[in-house]
Amino acid sequence: MSLSVRSHVESSGSRVASVDVAQTLAEQILSRKAGRAVCAGDMIVVEPDLVMGHDSLSPSIIRVMQEQLGVERVFDAGKIAIVLDHVSPASTVGTANNQNAVRRFAREQGIQLFDVGRGICHQVLVEERLARPGMLIFGSDSHSCSYGAVGAFGSGMGTTDIALIWATGKTWLRVPETIRVRVSGRFRSGVSAKDLALRICRDLTIAGATYASVEYHGLDWLPLEGRQTLASMAVEIGAKAGIVPPTGVVAERLTPPDWLQVHPDATYARTLEIDADRLEPQVARPHQVDAVCNLSEVEGTRVSTVFLGTCTNGRYEDMRAAANLLSGRRIHPEIRLMITPASSQELQRAMRDDTLNTLISAGATLTTPGCGMCMGRHQGTLGDDDVCLSTGNRNFRGRMGAPSSQIYLASPEVAAATAITGRITAPFDL
């Protein structure tokens, strides 16, 4: 027998008719923004709560808004944030000039700007509590689905779509269907949220959740950083959004709205079951994120660079996990271990104990908080035939530099073990 859940939707202070319907988290959030009850497949016009731009696309967003649309000022400066994180600090004169233009625009418009060194946009907006449960957030970055870690509907858009929102305060979208990932058990030693994210990529494939919202259930116990890892990688299976119910630590920190709840009888397009107790360390092989296997299948593969960072795995807990393995050890003499904290706050956390000292003493190189070498434009770009073990979210050909380089994706624990041996290594083998 179907359980009926009464959903009340409000818009602009007025209450619309309530309906008896069980909804997914995405449908609940989009219903609130549309001012009516909606379901998968509906076309809606909505007013986002927050719109983010970063240094790579903001210059073109500004040009489209002002020159092509003829709109001089943004619709609401209080609902926009700009973060300089992708090439931070600037690596060329052209990049520096573009960033200066963005700084001027933010000052003139009264937009909150987080400058070079503050960190990755997705990490910063969560730290600043600009992203909160139940919000609708769009960003000029595909990994804007990261905001689902706190129970928001976050999604990435391109230059023109973001420019239109900056100009009008509105956008349109189709309400996505929802895929449910139901997790049982807990991670064993040496396994973490990154392994779960990669396992989901393996099972659903790179296009398995195209334009869907992915809900992650059974993770009330998972810390915020693990939720950020999962939500960040939702786009790697084609998802429009990835949402973790705002329970546990998120509920304690951010107080979700009463109306945002998991409805047991909501309609899901598919349910994927994963037993965390049986999960092994996972590795994505070049050159696709869903080319995932158990670590044992690639164990012993020689690498030249290990990268610990990105919006997926650049937080204090990730650095701490690596430091636990590297304590009292040195990295392999033929390895470059690059560490890029996700934000200045995460860097400061690593400075308060022996985490940072342990990593540097082991031979790691520390770079400015931000995206770092993830997108291959600076701070450790890969050369011809380099092989990198990265904690990032993408391993496409040429993603981090030379097209002939190879990128393997894995957890911070695997990254640290690999840095020690010079070959892909399971953390529990040490």
N, C-alpha and C positions, 0 to 999 in steps of 0.2 A: 504494500500500500504506500502510495507516495505521500511524503510529509510535505505539507503546505506551509511555507514561511511567508508571513505578511511583510511586504516591503513598502516603506513610505519614502517617497521621493520629494525633495524640496528644491526649488530653484528660485533665486532672487527673492527669497523671503516668503514665497507662496507655496502652499502645499498642493500637489496634484493628487488625483485620485489614487488611493492605495490599491494594490493588486495582490492576489494570493499567488505567489510564484516563488520557486526556489531558484536563486541566481548564483552564478559564479562570482568570484571577487571582481573580475573585470566588468561583468555586467552590473554589479552593484555600484562601482565607482562611476562608470559611464552613465548609469541611470541618474545619479545625482547631478552630474554635469549637464545632461541633456534635458533635465526637468521632467522626465517621464520614464516609466519602466521600459527598458530595452532588453533585447535578447540578441544572441549571435545572428549576424546577417543584417541587422538594422543599419541604415545609413543615418548618421547624426551630425549635427553641428554643435560644437562645444567650445567653452571658454576655459582654456587651461589655467591651472593655479600658478604654474611656474614654467618659464621658458629659458633654457640655457643656451649660451653660445660660447664657443672656445676660440682660441687664437687662429686655428687653421681655416675656419669657415666664416668667422665674424666679419672680416673685411669684405667678403663677397655678399654676405647678408645685408650689411650696411648699404652697399652699392645698389643692390636690388631694391631695397626698401626706398631709398631716397631718390635714385636716378630712374629706375624703371617704374616703380609704383607712384613716385612723386609725393611720398609721405616723409616729412622732415623729422617728426618726433614719434617715439614709440608709444603704444597705446597706454601703457602703465609701467613706469620705470620700476615700481616696487615688485612687479611680477617677473622681472628679468634679472638674470645673473650672467656675468661673463667671467670666464676663467682662462688665464694664459697658462697652458699646461703642455700642449703637444710638442712644441719646440721651445723648451724653456730651460735655460735662457736662449735667446735668438742665436742661430748659428750662421746667418748670413746677413748682409746689409738689407736685402729685400725683406727678409723676415722681421728684422728689427724695425724697419719703416712701417710695415703692416701692423706690428704690435703697438707702435706709437700712435698710429691712427686710431686703433681700437681704444687705447687709453683716453685719447682726446674725446672720442665719441661718448664713452662712458661718463666722463666728467660733465660734458655738455648736457647729456640726457638725464643725469642723476641716477645712473644705473650702478648697482653694486658690482665692483670688479675685484677679483682675486688675482693678484699679480704673480709674476714669476717667483717660483719657490714655494707658493702656498700649497700646491699639489694638484692632483688629478681632479677634474671637475666632479666626477661621480663621488669620490671620497669626500671632497670638500663640502658639497651640498648636504651630504648626510651629517658630517661633523658640525656644520653650522645650523643644523636642524631646519634648513630650508626645505628639505624633502621630508615629508611626514606621512603617516598612514592615511589612506583614503584620498590622497591628492592625485591630480592628473598633471603629469609633467612631460614636456617634450624637450628634447635637446638636439643640438646640431652634431650629434655623435651617435653612432649605431649602438654603443654600449649604454645608452641612456636607460635601457631596461634595468640597469643596476638599481634604480630607485625602488624596484619591487622588493628589495631586501628589507625595506621598512614598511611594506604593505601599500606602496603607492603604485599607480599605473604609470610606468615610465616607458617612453619609446623614443627612438631616434627619427629624425627627419633631415632632409637635405636643405640646401641654401634657400631655394624659393619658398618652400613651405614654412620655414622658420621666419623668413622675411615677411610673409603674409601675416603670420601671427603677431610679430612685432608691430606691424602696421595697424592691424584690425582687432587684435585680441581674440580672434576666433580661428578655428580650423574645422575640417570635416574628417570623418573616418567611418569605416565600417566596423561595427562591434564584432570582435573576433570570437571564434569558438574557443573552447578551453580544453587543453590536455592536462590531465591530472597525473602527477608523479607521486606515488605513494611509497614512502620509505619506512621500512621496519628495521629494528635493531639499532646498534651504535657502531661507530668506526672502531676497529681494533688499532693497536699501536702501529704507527707507520702509515696509516691511511687517514685521509682528510677530505674536506669538502671538495677539493679540486678533483680527487679521484671520482667522487660521485658525479660531479659536473661532466667529466670526461666519459664516464660510463653512460650517462644520459645521451651524450652526443653519439656514442657508439650504438646505442639501442634505437634511438629515434632517427639518426642520420642527419646530415647537414640541411636537408629540406623537409625533415619529418614534422616540423611544427610551423610550416610556412604560414605567416599572418595569424598564427594562433596566440592565445595567452597560455602560458604554462603555469600551473599552480603546483607548489611543492608542499605535500602534506606529510605529517608524521615527524616533523622537525621542530617541535616546540622546545626541545633541548638544545638546538643548534645556536651557537653564539652569533652575534651580528656579523662578524667577519666572514664566517662560513656562508651565511645567507647572501652576503655581497658577492662572494665567489660564484654561487649558483645563479643568482639573478643576472650577473654580468654576462654569463655565457649563454643565456637564453637565446640571444640573437644568433649564436653560432649554429642553432638548429632551425633558424629561419623565423623565430618567434617575434611577434609584435611586442609582447611584454612577457615578463617572468615575475610572478608574484609569490612571495612567501607570506602566509598568513601572519599578521602582526601579533604574535603571541610571545610568551617567554620574555627574554631580555628586551625585545622591542616594545612590548606592551608596558614593561616597567619603566622604560626610558621615555617613551613618546605618547603614551595614553591614546590608543586608537579610538576613533569614534564608535559609539555603541552600535551603529547601523552596519558596520563592516564586520561581518562574521562569516565563517564557513557554513554554508547551507548543505547538509548531508545529501539532499536529494537534487542538487543542482545537476544540470545536464552537461556531461563531459563527452567530447568527441572520442576520447580514448583514455585509458588508464594504464600507466606503466608501473609495475611493481618492482622495487629494488630492495634486496636484503642487505643492509649495511654490514651486518655481521660477517657476511661472506665476501664482501668487496675486497679485491686485491688492488695494489697500486696500479694505476692505469697510465698509459703513455700514448699520445697521439703522434703518429709517424708523419713525416713529410709526404705530401704537401696539402693535406686536408685535415680539418679539425675532427672529422668523424672517422678518420683512419686510425681508430683506437684499438689497442690490444693490451693484454696483461703485460706488465713490465717484463716478466720472465721471457717473453718472445723477442725482446730487443735488448735484453741484459747483456752488457759487455760492449755495446756499440761505443766507439771512441768519439769524444766530442772535443771541441776546442774552446768553447765559450759556454758559460752558465750564466743565465740572467734571472735575477730574483727581483720582481717588481710588477708593475701595471695595476690597473683598477681591479684585476682579478686576484692578484696575490702580492700586493706591495705593502701590506699592513704590518703593524708591530708583531702580531701573532705569527705571521709568516717569517719575519726576520728572526723571531725568538726560536721558532722551530728549527730554522737553519743553524742558529747559534748553538743550540743544544747538541747538535751533531758535530759541529766544527770546534767546539770547546777543546782546547789542548791539542788541536791538529792543525796542519797546514794544507792548503789546497794543493792539488797536483801541480808540479812545476810547468806543465804544458797547458794549464787551464787559466783562462781569464774569468774571474767571478765578478760580475757587475751587479751592484745592489742599488736600486732606485726606489726610495721610499715613496709611498702613495701620497703622502702629504707632510707638511712641516710638523703637524701634531704627531703623526706616527714616527717621524724622525726623533722628535723630542722624547717620546716614550721610550724609544730604543736607547736614548742617551742616559736615561735615568737609572738604568741598571747596567749590567755588563754586556748587553746584547751587541751594541755597536762596536765596542772595544774588541769583543770576541771575533766578530766578523772581520774587522780590519786586521787584527793580529793574525788571523788565518790566511790573509792575503787578498781579501776582497777589495774592490775599488768602489767607493761611494760616490754617487752622482746626485745632482739637484733633484728634489722631489718633483715629480711630474711623470709624464709618459715615458721619458727616457728612450731607450733603444727599441722599444716595442714596434714603432712604425718605421724604423730604419733611417731616420733623418739626421741623427746626431747621437753623441754620448755612447758610442760602442757599435756603430754600424758594422754589419758582417761583410767580410770580404769574400773573394772567390773561394769556393770549396770549404768555407768555414762550416762547422757543424755546431749548432747551438741547442742546449737543453734549456728551455724557457718556461717560466711559470706564467707566461702570458696566455692570451686567449686565441691567438691566430698563428698559423704556421704556413700560410700560403706562400707560394714561390715568390721570392723577392720581397717578402713582407718586411724583413729586417735588414735588407741590404742587397747584396749581389744575388742575381737570379740563380746562380749555381750553388748558393749556400743552402743548407738544410736546417730545418727547425723541428725539434721534438718538443712536445708540450707535456709537462708533468707538474707534480706538487712541489712545494718548497722543501719537503723532506727528501724527496728524490733528487731535487736540485742540489742540496747540500751534500748528499752521499755521492753524487756524480762528480761534484767539484773536488772531492777528496781523492777519488780513484782515477778520474780522467775518463771514465767509462760509465755508461748508464748503469746505475746501481740501486738496488732496493735499500731503503734506510735500515731495515732490520738485519741486513747482511753485515752491518758494521757493529 
